[in-house]
Amino acid sequence: GTRGADARAVGRMSAPRALAMGSRWAARVFGKQTASVACGGASQEEFVGRVDGSGFSVFSRGATKKSGGTSRNGRESNPKYLGVKLFGGQRAFPGNIIVRQRGTKFHPGENVGMGRDHTIFSLIEGKVTFSQDSKNKKKRKTISVTPLQ
């Protein structure tokens, strides 16, 4: 006989659960001979149980190979081609892009415009100059275009 928690568990246990737990548990629920025939000597991992409408247990073997996981890599975005396009001292024409950037690493100075994606471009023909404002706390780097003489 069974005692304590095991006895209470056996009383509430369903047939598929008992068979899934192995022949030892099935023997407690059904009796030794029925359990050994029902389990067929297979391990508990090999059985998947379900009870159909009649209350009769139907068993089928599950897959023995575990399914492979999905890949979490494999996404790559297109290059954005950011950076300085015209350096200090180079000649710029109106509309020439001087810097393509994310955010305002460089701020616009004289004769320079800034697009909505923070691209800095020349408004006049001239020479590109980079400078650093020491007036502000943040020491902003500014880009200007000085006109040609």
Secondary structure, DSSP 4 states (H G I P E B T S, - for coil): ---HHHHHHHHH--HHHHHHT-HHHHHHHH-HHHHHHHHTT--GGGEEEEE-TTS-EEEEE--SSPPPPPPS----PPP---EESS-TT-EE-TT-EEEE-SS-SEEE-TTEEE-TT--EEESSSEEEEEEE-SSSTT--EEEEEEEP-
